[in-house]
């Protein structure tokens, strides 16, 4: 009891015990000091006698029934005069005390001075009201610079809702008007002096650039450690004749608020300046919206202008904050990337840009689908200047347009832009088909649970004496530019059917063979009758063949696609929809078409598991396919993490370098028996045997 008394007495809170008659039976030192009594002349006396007719007695007697009869605690505040003459606010807690028989024998009184706490709470409420009502935008970041709070004015000015901005960095608002040294000076002053104030150009969510007056302040805790940064800003209206406005008009496109050609050329010259320290390679992209004049003619110029703004915003969201995006003229955009080391990196960027634009855009109630042609130039030589690099990108862009648009090409030193070179390339392709320079490869499809190979996807490569070994990915743009897509496509179909026949005669358990069909084959070739002749000539089961169509073709050529797919269904040939996820695909479209399989685009698989957004897309696609009883294959699986994730979310088939690269027919035959029938109940690792 003495120890308990010492503990209670050491508390700064006033603590006492009252019996049912409201007599004081025990009190700690803080309580006795407050009522200016000692143990001898306080203990055993009624509370009203020792405390007087004060606010504490009034509160206790008001709650006697609640505590003693009802057995419930009570909490309330009282106001008392302090020794300094100031009014103090205290929180009083009354707790019923029960004996061993659970009968209420008295009340424990605990009184805590909360004057400073209540003052802080009131100030916080007042600050919150000002914070919410102010017309200035306010954002707060943590010590690492990630946004933790914004007010309503921030959302109104920037266009970003709170849910979109929390956890991200303020660099999302960067207009790319200011140099890196500007921000370096800003942060140095903020760290050194704790405050920075000035004008800055930032970007709204819709891409518009605007001027704001910004006040930044750091917040320190009691030990001097930075805990937060707070920014308060107000939009500044610039004079139509002021220097800032004139400078903006000189360097930015008034429609999209993106940099114009003048600023783009300036940044390109800076990026290519050989005098720069730590110089990094540069990649230049020229992008043209395909058939934009048709959109203006059919929907009107206001819709066209809105579409250009929407395209600019989507491109801006796809690239890094440090990359430069500009509107150069009409429907042409320019992109500048630094640090691109190889053509493969440029190709991946181009594919990402194409994927971003394939999703439909809603402009003033109209759903618009757009495609884009891209010409790419890489800074490959020290002597390259800006004019040469732009000319190279323009040449590559022209080749894409001549090859049918909706694609990309990296400029090659081979002058493919001349008619003589195109004729030469066409002749090389024709000769290559005649003399057997082309070869089919087979990428296995793997059952993720058992390791079986239930089929394969056909790819093609070209052994050209002058160009060397041309892989599938590089070959397709060459075929398109040479105008040989139908000829080579027919050759691939014929070779695939012949290979199926040969494997059937050998009794090889090949399963299903998938062949990709190009846009040209779909729209300008009598595909179904030709395939029917091949199936009849080779005497093969149509169910062992699948034709693969890219998802965007369904929307670009809906009537033709429906006609061809129905014809293939009548033949008994399966249909695969490839590159799924890169366009807008509705379940009702899948229900109307005879589609056997969906092949998820490799870009989504490649981003797993690091990108929750891409993982969510893959899950949604798999769930949709399962609901419609359509098989699913994931393309581009490269590691076991992706394999296990796909298995867990219901995807049972995949292909990729984790299992096997594209194989020659002979190599595929050697590997197939080991992967066709696994031992019962013993899953095997779906890996390529060493040969």
C-alpha positions as CSV (number, residue, x, y, z in Angstrom):
1,X,0.0,0.0,0.0
2,X,2.9,2.3,0.7
3,X,4.3,1.7,-2.8
4,X,0.9,2.3,-4.4
5,X,0.6,5.5,-2.3
6,X,4.1,6.7,-3.5
7,X,3.1,6.0,-7.2
8,X,-0.2,7.9,-6.9
9,X,1.3,10.7,-5.0
10,X,4.0,11.2,-7.7
11,X,1.3,11.7,-10.4
12,X,0.8,15.4,-11.4
13,X,-3.0,14.6,-11.8
14,X,-5.2,15.2,-8.7
15,X,-6.5,11.8,-7.5
16,X,-9.0,11.1,-4.6
17,X,-11.4,8.5,-3.3
18,X,-14.9,9.3,-2.1
19,X,-17.3,6.9,-0.3
20,X,-21.0,6.7,-1.0
21,X,-21.6,9.6,1.5
22,X,-19.3,11.7,-0.6
23,X,-16.7,11.9,2.2
24,X,-13.0,12.1,1.2
25,X,-11.3,8.8,2.3
26,X,-8.0,9.2,0.4
27,X,-6.2,11.8,-1.7
28,X,-2.7,12.2,-3.3
29,X,-0.4,15.1,-2.7
30,X,-1.5,17.0,-5.8
31,X,-5.2,16.9,-4.7
32,X,-4.4,18.1,-1.2
33,X,-2.2,20.9,-2.5
34,X,-5.0,22.1,-4.8
35,X,-7.5,22.3,-2.0
36,X,-4.9,23.7,0.4
37,X,-5.5,21.0,3.0
38,X,-3.4,18.4,4.9
39,X,-4.2,14.7,5.4
40,X,-5.3,15.4,9.0
41,X,-7.9,18.1,8.3
42,X,-9.2,16.6,5.0
43,X,-9.5,12.9,5.2
44,X,-12.9,11.7,6.5
45,X,-14.6,15.0,5.9
46,X,-17.3,15.7,3.2
47,X,-16.1,16.9,-0.2
48,X,-18.2,20.1,0.1
49,X,-16.5,20.9,3.4
50,X,-12.9,20.5,2.2
51,X,-13.4,21.9,-1.3
52,X,-16.2,24.3,-0.7
53,X,-19.1,25.1,-3.1
54,X,-16.7,24.9,-6.1
55,X,-17.1,23.5,-9.6
56,X,-15.7,20.1,-8.5
57,X,-18.3,19.6,-5.8
58,X,-21.0,20.6,-8.2
59,X,-19.8,18.2,-10.9
60,X,-19.5,15.2,-8.4
61,X,-23.0,15.7,-6.8
62,X,-24.5,16.1,-10.3
63,X,-23.2,12.7,-11.3
64,X,-23.7,10.7,-8.0
65,X,-26.7,8.9,-9.3
66,X,-24.9,7.9,-12.6
67,X,-21.8,6.6,-10.7
68,X,-23.2,5.1,-7.5
69,X,-26.5,3.8,-8.7
70,X,-25.9,3.2,-12.4
71,X,-22.3,2.1,-12.0
72,X,-21.2,4.2,-15.0
73,X,-18.1,6.4,-15.3
74,X,-18.5,10.1,-16.1
75,X,-16.2,12.6,-17.8
76,X,-16.6,16.4,-17.9
77,X,-14.6,19.6,-17.8
78,X,-14.5,22.3,-15.1
79,X,-13.0,25.8,-15.0
80,X,-11.1,26.9,-11.9
81,X,-9.1,30.0,-11.0
82,X,-5.3,29.5,-10.8
83,X,-2.8,31.0,-8.4
84,X,-1.8,33.4,-11.2
85,X,-5.3,34.7,-11.5
86,X,-5.8,32.9,-14.9
87,X,-8.7,30.5,-15.5
88,X,-7.5,26.9,-15.8
89,X,-9.4,24.1,-17.6
90,X,-9.4,20.6,-16.1
91,X,-10.8,17.3,-17.2
92,X,-12.5,15.4,-14.4
93,X,-13.1,11.6,-14.6
94,X,-15.3,9.8,-12.1
95,X,-14.9,6.0,-11.9
96,X,-17.2,3.8,-9.8
97,X,-15.2,1.7,-7.3
98,X,-16.5,-1.9,-6.7
99,X,-15.7,-4.3,-3.8
100,X,-15.2,-8.0,-4.0
101,X,-19.0,-8.6,-4.3
102,X,-19.2,-6.2,-7.2
103,X,-21.0,-3.5,-5.2
104,X,-20.3,0.1,-5.8
105,X,-18.6,1.4,-2.6
106,X,-17.4,4.8,-3.8
107,X,-16.0,7.0,-6.5
108,X,-12.4,7.4,-7.7
109,X,-11.8,11.1,-8.8
110,X,-9.1,11.9,-11.4
111,X,-8.5,15.6,-12.3
112,X,-6.1,16.6,-15.1
113,X,-5.1,20.1,-16.1
114,X,-5.8,20.3,-19.9
115,X,-5.6,24.0,-20.4
116,X,-2.7,23.8,-22.9
117,X,-4.2,20.7,-24.7
118,X,-7.5,22.4,-25.2
119,X,-5.8,25.6,-26.4
120,X,-3.9,23.5,-28.9
121,X,-7.0,21.7,-30.1
122,X,-8.8,25.0,-30.6
123,X,-5.9,26.4,-32.6
124,X,-5.9,23.3,-34.7
125,X,-9.6,23.5,-35.4
126,X,-9.2,27.2,-36.3
127,X,-6.2,26.4,-38.5
128,X,-8.1,23.6,-40.2
129,X,-11.0,25.9,-40.9
130,X,-8.7,28.5,-42.4
131,X,-6.8,25.7,-44.2
132,X,-10.1,24.5,-45.8
133,X,-11.6,27.9,-46.5
134,X,-8.5,29.8,-47.9
135,X,-8.4,30.5,-51.5
136,X,-4.7,29.8,-51.6
137,X,-3.6,26.3,-52.4
138,X,-1.8,24.4,-49.6
139,X,0.1,21.2,-49.7
140,X,2.2,19.5,-47.0
141,X,4.9,16.8,-47.6
142,X,6.7,14.6,-45.2
143,X,10.5,14.9,-44.7
144,X,11.1,12.8,-47.8
145,X,9.0,15.2,-50.0
146,X,6.0,13.0,-50.4
147,X,2.6,14.8,-50.2
148,X,0.6,14.0,-47.1
149,X,-2.1,16.6,-47.2
150,X,-3.7,19.2,-49.6
151,X,-6.6,21.5,-49.3
152,X,-9.6,22.1,-51.5
153,X,-8.0,25.1,-53.1
154,X,-5.1,23.0,-54.2
155,X,-7.5,20.6,-56.1
156,X,-9.4,23.5,-57.6
157,X,-6.2,25.2,-58.9
158,X,-4.2,22.2,-60.0
159,X,-7.1,19.8,-61.1
160,X,-5.7,17.0,-59.0
161,X,-8.0,15.4,-56.4
162,X,-6.6,14.6,-53.0
163,X,-6.7,10.9,-53.6
164,X,-4.7,11.3,-56.9
165,X,-1.9,13.3,-55.3
166,X,-1.3,11.8,-51.8
167,X,1.9,9.8,-51.6
168,X,3.4,11.4,-54.8
169,X,6.0,14.1,-55.1
170,X,5.4,17.7,-56.0
171,X,7.5,17.2,-59.2
172,X,4.3,15.8,-60.7
173,X,3.4,19.5,-61.1
174,X,6.6,20.4,-62.9
175,X,6.1,22.5,-66.0
176,X,9.7,21.9,-67.2
177,X,10.0,25.6,-67.7
178,X,12.7,26.1,-65.1
179,X,16.2,24.7,-65.2
180,X,17.6,22.2,-62.7
181,X,19.7,25.0,-61.2
182,X,16.6,26.9,-60.3
183,X,15.3,24.1,-58.2
184,X,18.8,23.5,-56.7
185,X,18.9,27.1,-55.5
186,X,15.4,26.8,-54.2
187,X,16.1,23.8,-52.0
188,X,19.4,25.1,-50.8
189,X,17.8,28.2,-49.5
190,X,14.9,26.2,-48.0
191,X,17.2,23.9,-46.2
192,X,19.6,26.6,-45.0
193,X,17.1,29.4,-44.0
194,X,13.9,27.4,-43.6
195,X,11.9,29.4,-46.0
196,X,11.7,30.2,-49.8
197,X,9.4,32.6,-51.6
198,X,9.1,33.4,-55.2
199,X,7.3,32.9,-58.5
200,X,7.2,29.5,-60.3
201,X,5.6,28.1,-63.4
202,X,3.7,24.9,-62.7
203,X,1.4,22.5,-64.7
204,X,-2.2,21.6,-64.0
205,X,-3.6,18.1,-64.5
206,X,-5.0,19.0,-68.0
207,X,-1.5,20.2,-69.1
208,X,-2.0,23.9,-68.8
209,X,1.0,25.9,-67.6
210,X,0.3,28.7,-65.1
211,X,2.2,31.1,-62.9
212,X,2.0,31.0,-59.2
213,X,3.4,32.8,-56.2
214,X,4.8,30.1,-53.9
215,X,5.8,30.3,-50.2
216,X,7.7,27.2,-48.9
217,X,8.5,26.6,-45.3
218,X,10.1,23.7,-43.4
219,X,8.7,22.4,-40.1
220,X,11.1,21.2,-37.3
221,X,10.3,19.1,-34.3
222,X,11.4,19.9,-30.7
223,X,14.9,18.4,-31.5
224,X,15.4,20.5,-34.6
225,X,14.7,17.6,-37.0
226,X,12.8,18.3,-40.3
227,X,9.4,16.6,-40.1
228,X,7.5,18.4,-42.9
229,X,7.5,20.9,-45.7
230,X,4.5,23.2,-46.3
231,X,3.8,25.1,-49.5
232,X,1.2,27.8,-49.9
233,X,0.6,29.2,-53.3
234,X,-1.7,31.5,-55.2
235,X,-2.3,31.7,-58.9
236,X,-0.8,34.8,-60.4
237,X,-2.6,36.4,-63.3
238,X,0.0,37.6,-65.8
239,X,-0.4,40.7,-67.9
240,X,-1.1,40.1,-71.5
241,X,1.7,42.5,-72.3
242,X,4.1,41.5,-69.5
243,X,7.4,39.8,-70.2
244,X,6.4,36.5,-68.6
245,X,3.4,36.2,-70.8
246,X,5.4,37.2,-73.9
247,X,8.1,34.6,-73.0
248,X,5.4,31.9,-72.5
249,X,3.8,32.6,-75.9
250,X,7.2,32.5,-77.5
251,X,8.1,29.1,-76.1
252,X,4.8,27.2,-75.6
253,X,2.0,26.0,-77.8
254,X,-1.2,28.0,-76.8
255,X,-3.5,25.0,-77.6
256,X,-1.8,22.2,-75.6
257,X,0.4,24.3,-73.4
258,X,3.3,22.0,-74.4
259,X,6.7,23.4,-75.4
260,X,6.7,24.5,-79.1
261,X,9.3,23.8,-81.8
262,X,11.5,26.8,-80.7
263,X,11.9,25.5,-77.1
264,X,12.1,21.9,-78.3
265,X,15.0,22.8,-80.7
266,X,16.7,24.7,-77.9
267,X,16.5,21.7,-75.5
268,X,17.7,19.3,-78.2
269,X,20.7,21.6,-78.9
270,X,21.5,21.6,-75.2
271,X,21.1,17.8,-74.9
272,X,23.5,17.4,-77.9
273,X,26.1,20.0,-76.8
274,X,29.4,18.1,-76.8
275,X,30.8,20.5,-74.2
276,X,28.4,19.2,-71.6
277,X,29.8,17.3,-68.7
278,X,28.7,13.7,-68.2
279,X,27.1,13.7,-71.7
280,X,24.5,11.0,-72.2
281,X,23.0,9.5,-75.4
282,X,20.0,11.2,-76.9
283,X,16.9,9.7,-78.6
284,X,14.6,11.9,-80.7
285,X,11.0,10.8,-81.5
286,X,8.8,12.4,-84.1
287,X,5.1,11.4,-83.7
288,X,2.3,12.0,-86.2
289,X,-1.4,11.3,-85.5
290,X,-2.6,9.1,-88.3
291,X,-5.4,10.4,-90.6
292,X,-6.0,13.4,-88.3
293,X,-7.5,15.3,-91.2
294,X,-10.3,12.8,-91.3
295,X,-11.2,13.5,-87.7
296,X,-11.3,17.2,-88.3
297,X,-13.4,16.7,-91.4
298,X,-15.9,14.3,-89.8
299,X,-16.2,15.7,-86.2
300,X,-15.1,19.3,-86.7
301,X,-12.0,21.3,-85.7
302,X,-13.1,21.9,-82.0
303,X,-13.2,18.1,-81.5
304,X,-9.8,17.9,-83.2
305,X,-8.3,20.5,-80.9
306,X,-9.7,18.7,-77.8
307,X,-8.2,15.5,-79.2
308,X,-4.8,17.1,-79.5
309,X,-4.9,18.3,-75.9
310,X,-6.0,14.8,-74.8
311,X,-3.2,13.1,-76.8
312,X,-0.6,15.5,-75.3
313,X,-1.8,14.8,-71.8
314,X,-1.7,11.0,-72.3
315,X,1.8,11.2,-73.7
316,X,2.9,13.4,-70.9
317,X,1.6,10.8,-68.3
318,X,3.4,8.0,-70.1
319,X,6.9,9.5,-70.1
320,X,9.2,10.5,-67.2
321,X,9.0,14.0,-65.7
322,X,12.5,14.8,-67.0
323,X,11.7,13.9,-70.7
324,X,10.6,16.6,-73.1
325,X,7.3,16.5,-74.9
326,X,6.5,19.2,-77.5
327,X,3.9,20.0,-80.1
328,X,5.9,20.9,-83.2
329,X,3.1,21.6,-85.7
330,X,-0.5,20.5,-86.5
331,X,-0.8,16.9,-85.4
332,X,3.0,16.3,-85.0
333,X,4.6,15.9,-81.6
334,X,8.3,15.7,-80.6
335,X,9.8,13.7,-77.7
336,X,13.3,14.0,-76.4
337,X,14.9,11.3,-74.2
338,X,18.3,11.4,-72.6
339,X,20.2,8.3,-71.4
340,X,18.8,5.9,-74.1
341,X,21.7,3.5,-74.6
342,X,20.5,1.0,-77.1
343,X,17.9,0.7,-79.9
344,X,16.1,-1.9,-77.8
345,X,15.4,0.8,-75.1
346,X,14.0,3.1,-77.8
347,X,11.8,0.3,-79.1
348,X,10.4,-0.4,-75.6
349,X,9.5,3.3,-75.2
350,X,7.8,3.3,-78.6
351,X,5.8,0.2,-77.7
352,X,4.8,1.9,-74.4
353,X,3.7,5.0,-76.2
354,X,1.6,3.0,-78.7
355,X,0.0,1.1,-75.9
356,X,-1.0,4.3,-74.2
357,X,-2.6,5.7,-77.3
358,X,-4.5,2.6,-78.2
359,X,-7.1,3.0,-75.4
360,X,-10.1,5.1,-76.7
361,X,-10.4,8.8,-75.8
362,X,-13.7,10.4,-75.0
363,X,-13.8,13.9,-76.5
364,X,-17.0,15.9,-75.9
365,X,-19.1,12.8,-75.8
366,X,-17.4,11.2,-78.9
367,X,-15.3,8.0,-78.4
368,X,-12.3,8.4,-80.6
369,X,-9.6,5.8,-81.5
370,X,-6.3,7.1,-82.7
371,X,-3.1,5.6,-84.0
372,X,0.3,7.2,-84.3
373,X,3.3,6.8,-86.6
374,X,6.7,7.3,-85.0
375,X,10.1,8.0,-86.5
376,X,13.1,7.6,-84.1
377,X,16.6,8.9,-84.4
378,X,19.4,7.9,-82.1
379,X,22.5,10.0,-81.6
380,X,24.9,7.5,-83.0
381,X,27.8,9.7,-84.2
382,X,29.8,12.5,-82.6
383,X,29.3,14.6,-85.7
384,X,25.5,14.6,-85.5
385,X,23.9,18.0,-85.0
386,X,20.3,18.9,-84.3
387,X,19.4,19.4,-88.0
388,X,20.8,16.0,-89.0
389,X,19.1,14.3,-86.1
390,X,15.7,15.8,-86.9
391,X,16.1,14.9,-90.6
392,X,16.9,11.3,-89.6
393,X,13.8,11.1,-87.4
394,X,11.7,12.6,-90.2
395,X,13.1,10.0,-92.7
396,X,12.1,7.2,-90.4
397,X,8.7,8.7,-89.9
398,X,8.2,8.9,-93.6
399,X,9.1,5.2,-94.0
400,X,6.4,4.3,-91.4
401,X,3.8,6.3,-93.2
402,X,4.7,4.7,-96.5
403,X,4.5,1.3,-94.9
404,X,0.9,1.7,-93.8
405,X,1.2,3.9,-90.6
406,X,0.5,2.9,-87.0
407,X,4.0,1.8,-86.3
408,X,7.5,3.0,-85.5
409,X,10.9,2.8,-87.1
410,X,14.4,3.7,-85.9
411,X,16.5,5.5,-88.6
412,X,19.1,3.3,-90.2
413,X,22.1,4.5,-92.2
414,X,20.7,2.3,-95.0
415,X,18.8,5.0,-97.0
416,X,15.5,3.2,-97.0
417,X,13.7,6.5,-97.7
418,X,14.6,6.4,-101.5
419,X,12.5,4.6,-104.0
420,X,15.6,2.7,-105.3
421,X,16.4,1.4,-101.8
422,X,12.7,0.3,-101.3
423,X,12.8,-1.5,-104.6
424,X,16.1,-3.1,-103.6
425,X,14.6,-4.2,-100.3
426,X,11.5,-5.6,-102.0
427,X,13.7,-7.6,-104.3
428,X,15.8,-8.9,-101.4
429,X,12.6,-10.1,-99.6
430,X,11.2,-11.8,-102.8
431,X,14.5,-13.5,-103.4
432,X,14.7,-14.5,-99.8
433,X,11.3,-16.3,-100.0
434,X,12.3,-18.0,-103.2
435,X,15.7,-19.3,-102.1
436,X,14.7,-20.3,-98.6
437,X,16.4,-17.6,-96.5
438,X,13.4,-17.4,-94.2
439,X,12.9,-19.9,-91.3
440,X,10.1,-20.7,-88.9
441,X,10.7,-20.7,-85.2
442,X,8.3,-22.1,-82.6
443,X,7.9,-20.5,-79.1
444,X,6.4,-23.1,-76.8
445,X,3.2,-22.4,-74.8
446,X,3.7,-23.9,-71.3
447,X,1.1,-25.2,-68.9
448,X,2.2,-23.5,-65.7
449,X,1.1,-26.3,-63.3
450,X,2.5,-29.4,-65.1
451,X,5.1,-28.0,-67.4
452,X,3.5,-29.6,-70.5
453,X,3.8,-27.9,-73.9
454,X,0.3,-27.9,-75.3
455,X,1.3,-25.9,-78.3
456,X,3.5,-23.2,-79.8
457,X,3.4,-19.8,-81.5
458,X,5.0,-19.4,-84.9
459,X,7.7,-16.8,-85.4
460,X,9.9,-16.1,-88.4
461,X,13.5,-15.0,-89.0
462,X,15.5,-14.0,-92.1
463,X,19.0,-15.2,-92.9
464,X,20.0,-12.4,-95.3
465,X,23.6,-12.4,-96.6
466,X,23.9,-8.6,-96.5
467,X,21.8,-7.7,-93.5
468,X,22.8,-10.8,-91.5
469,X,20.3,-12.6,-89.2
470,X,17.1,-10.5,-89.0
471,X,14.9,-11.4,-85.9
472,X,11.1,-11.5,-85.9
473,X,10.7,-8.1,-84.2
474,X,13.0,-6.3,-86.7
475,X,11.8,-8.2,-89.7
476,X,8.1,-7.1,-89.5
477,X,8.9,-3.3,-90.2
478,X,11.1,-4.3,-93.1
479,X,8.4,-6.5,-94.6
480,X,5.8,-3.7,-94.2
481,X,8.1,-1.1,-95.8
482,X,8.9,-3.5,-98.7
483,X,5.2,-4.2,-99.3
484,X,5.7,-7.9,-98.9
485,X,3.4,-8.6,-95.9
486,X,0.9,-10.6,-97.9
487,X,3.5,-12.7,-99.7
488,X,5.5,-13.5,-96.6
489,X,2.3,-14.0,-94.6
490,X,1.0,-16.6,-97.1
491,X,4.4,-18.3,-97.0
492,X,4.3,-18.5,-93.2
493,X,0.8,-20.0,-93.3
494,X,1.8,-22.6,-95.9
495,X,5.0,-23.5,-94.0
496,X,3.1,-23.8,-90.7
497,X,0.5,-26.1,-92.3
498,X,3.3,-28.2,-93.9
499,X,5.1,-28.5,-90.6
500,X,1.9,-29.6,-88.9
501,X,1.4,-32.3,-91.5
502,X,5.0,-33.5,-91.1
503,X,4.7,-33.6,-87.3
504,X,1.4,-35.4,-87.6
505,X,3.0,-38.1,-89.9
506,X,5.7,-38.6,-87.3
507,X,3.2,-38.9,-84.5
508,X,4.6,-35.9,-82.6
509,X,2.2,-34.6,-79.9
510,X,2.5,-31.0,-81.1
511,X,-0.8,-29.8,-79.9
512,X,-2.0,-26.4,-81.3
513,X,0.1,-24.2,-83.6
514,X,-0.7,-20.4,-83.5
515,X,0.1,-18.1,-86.5
516,X,-0.1,-14.3,-86.3
517,X,-2.1,-12.5,-89.0
518,X,-1.2,-9.0,-90.0
519,X,-3.5,-6.1,-90.7
520,X,-2.7,-6.3,-94.4
521,X,-3.6,-10.0,-94.5
522,X,-6.9,-9.3,-92.8
523,X,-7.9,-6.4,-95.0
524,X,-6.4,-7.1,-98.4
525,X,-6.2,-10.8,-98.7
526,X,-8.8,-13.6,-99.2
527,X,-7.6,-15.3,-96.0
528,X,-10.4,-17.9,-95.4
529,X,-10.5,-19.6,-98.9
530,X,-6.7,-19.6,-99.0
531,X,-6.5,-21.3,-95.6
532,X,-9.2,-23.8,-96.5
533,X,-7.1,-24.9,-99.5
534,X,-4.0,-25.3,-97.3
535,X,-5.9,-27.4,-94.8
536,X,-7.3,-29.6,-97.5
537,X,-4.0,-30.0,-99.3
538,X,-2.1,-30.9,-96.2
539,X,-4.9,-33.0,-94.7
540,X,-4.5,-31.6,-91.2
541,X,-7.1,-31.2,-88.5
542,X,-8.3,-27.5,-88.5
543,X,-8.6,-27.7,-84.7
544,X,-4.8,-28.0,-84.4
545,X,-4.3,-24.5,-86.0
546,X,-5.0,-21.1,-84.4
547,X,-4.8,-17.7,-86.1
548,X,-3.8,-14.8,-83.9
549,X,-5.1,-11.2,-84.5
550,X,-4.0,-8.1,-82.6
551,X,-6.7,-6.7,-80.4
552,X,-6.7,-3.2,-82.0
553,X,-7.7,-4.7,-85.4
554,X,-11.2,-5.5,-84.0
555,X,-11.8,-1.7,-83.6
556,X,-10.1,-0.5,-86.8
557,X,-11.8,-3.0,-89.1
558,X,-14.9,-4.3,-87.2
559,X,-16.9,-5.5,-90.2
560,X,-14.0,-7.2,-91.9
561,X,-12.8,-8.8,-88.7
562,X,-16.2,-10.2,-87.9
563,X,-16.5,-11.7,-91.5
564,X,-13.0,-13.3,-91.3
565,X,-13.5,-14.6,-87.8
566,X,-16.8,-16.2,-88.6
567,X,-15.3,-17.8,-91.7
568,X,-12.4,-19.3,-89.6
569,X,-15.0,-20.6,-87.1
570,X,-16.8,-22.4,-89.8
571,X,-13.6,-24.0,-90.9
572,X,-12.9,-25.2,-87.3
573,X,-9.8,-23.0,-86.9
574,X,-9.3,-21.4,-83.5
575,X,-8.9,-17.7,-83.1
576,X,-6.5,-16.0,-80.6
577,X,-6.8,-12.3,-79.7
578,X,-3.2,-11.0,-79.0
579,X,-1.9,-7.8,-77.4
580,X,-4.9,-7.9,-75.1
581,X,-5.0,-5.0,-72.6
582,X,-3.5,-2.4,-74.9
583,X,-6.9,-1.3,-76.2
584,X,-10.5,-1.0,-74.9
585,X,-12.0,-4.4,-75.0
586,X,-15.6,-4.9,-73.9
587,X,-17.1,-8.3,-72.8
588,X,-20.0,-7.9,-75.2
589,X,-17.4,-7.8,-78.1
590,X,-16.0,-11.1,-77.0
591,X,-19.4,-12.6,-76.6
592,X,-20.2,-11.8,-80.3
593,X,-17.0,-13.2,-81.7
594,X,-15.8,-16.8,-81.9
595,X,-12.6,-16.2,-79.9
596,X,-10.9,-19.2,-78.3
597,X,-8.0,-17.6,-76.5
598,X,-6.8,-14.2,-75.2
599,X,-3.1,-13.5,-75.1
600,X,-2.2,-10.9,-72.5
601,X,0.3,-8.3,-73.8
602,X,3.9,-8.8,-72.5
603,X,4.2,-5.2,-71.3
604,X,1.7,-6.0,-68.4
605,X,3.3,-9.3,-67.5
606,X,6.8,-7.6,-67.6
607,X,5.6,-5.0,-65.1
608,X,4.5,-7.6,-62.5
609,X,4.8,-7.8,-59.6
610,X,6.3,-4.3,-59.1
611,X,3.3,-2.4,-60.7
612,X,0.0,-2.9,-58.8
613,X,-1.9,-1.2,-61.7
614,X,-0.6,-3.7,-64.3
615,X,-1.3,-6.6,-62.0
616,X,-4.8,-5.4,-61.5
617,X,-5.3,-5.2,-65.3
618,X,-4.0,-8.8,-65.7
619,X,-6.4,-10.0,-62.9
620,X,-9.3,-8.2,-64.6
621,X,-8.5,-9.7,-68.0
622,X,-8.2,-13.2,-66.6
623,X,-11.5,-12.8,-64.6
624,X,-13.3,-11.6,-67.7
625,X,-11.9,-14.5,-69.8
626,X,-12.9,-17.1,-67.2
627,X,-16.5,-15.6,-67.0
628,X,-16.8,-16.0,-70.8
629,X,-15.1,-19.4,-70.9
630,X,-12.2,-18.2,-73.0
631,X,-8.6,-19.6,-72.5
632,X,-5.9,-17.2,-71.4
633,X,-2.1,-17.2,-72.3
634,X,0.3,-14.7,-70.7
635,X,3.2,-13.5,-73.0
636,X,6.7,-12.6,-71.9
637,X,7.1,-14.5,-68.6
638,X,10.7,-14.1,-67.5
639,X,11.0,-15.2,-63.9
640,X,9.4,-17.5,-61.3
641,X,7.7,-14.7,-59.4
642,X,5.6,-13.9,-62.5
643,X,4.9,-17.5,-63.0
644,X,3.5,-18.1,-59.5
645,X,1.5,-14.9,-59.6
646,X,-0.2,-15.9,-62.8
647,X,-1.0,-19.3,-61.4
648,X,-2.5,-17.8,-58.3
649,X,-4.8,-15.5,-60.2
650,X,-6.0,-18.2,-62.6
651,X,-3.8,-18.1,-65.7
652,X,-2.7,-21.6,-66.6
653,X,-0.7,-21.1,-69.8
654,X,2.2,-18.8,-70.6
655,X,5.1,-18.3,-72.9
656,X,8.4,-16.5,-72.4
657,X,12.1,-16.9,-72.0
658,X,11.7,-18.4,-68.5
659,X,10.6,-21.6,-70.3
660,X,12.1,-21.5,-73.8
661,X,13.1,-19.0,-76.5
662,X,11.7,-19.4,-80.0
663,X,13.1,-22.8,-81.3
664,X,13.9,-24.2,-84.7
665,X,11.7,-27.2,-85.8
666,X,14.4,-29.7,-85.1
667,X,15.2,-28.3,-81.7
668,X,11.5,-28.2,-80.8
669,X,11.1,-31.9,-81.8
670,X,14.0,-32.9,-79.5
671,X,12.5,-31.0,-76.5
672,X,8.8,-32.0,-77.1
673,X,8.8,-35.6,-75.9
674,X,10.2,-34.5,-72.5
675,X,7.5,-31.9,-72.1
676,X,4.4,-33.6,-73.6
677,X,3.4,-36.1,-70.9
678,X,4.7,-35.4,-67.3
679,X,4.7,-38.1,-64.7
680,X,1.4,-38.5,-62.9
681,X,0.8,-36.1,-59.9
682,X,4.4,-34.9,-60.2
683,X,4.6,-31.3,-61.7
684,X,7.8,-30.6,-63.5
685,X,9.7,-27.4,-63.9
686,X,8.8,-26.0,-67.3
687,X,12.3,-25.3,-68.4
688,X,14.1,-25.7,-71.7
689,X,16.5,-28.7,-71.5
690,X,20.1,-28.0,-72.4
691,X,21.1,-29.2,-75.9
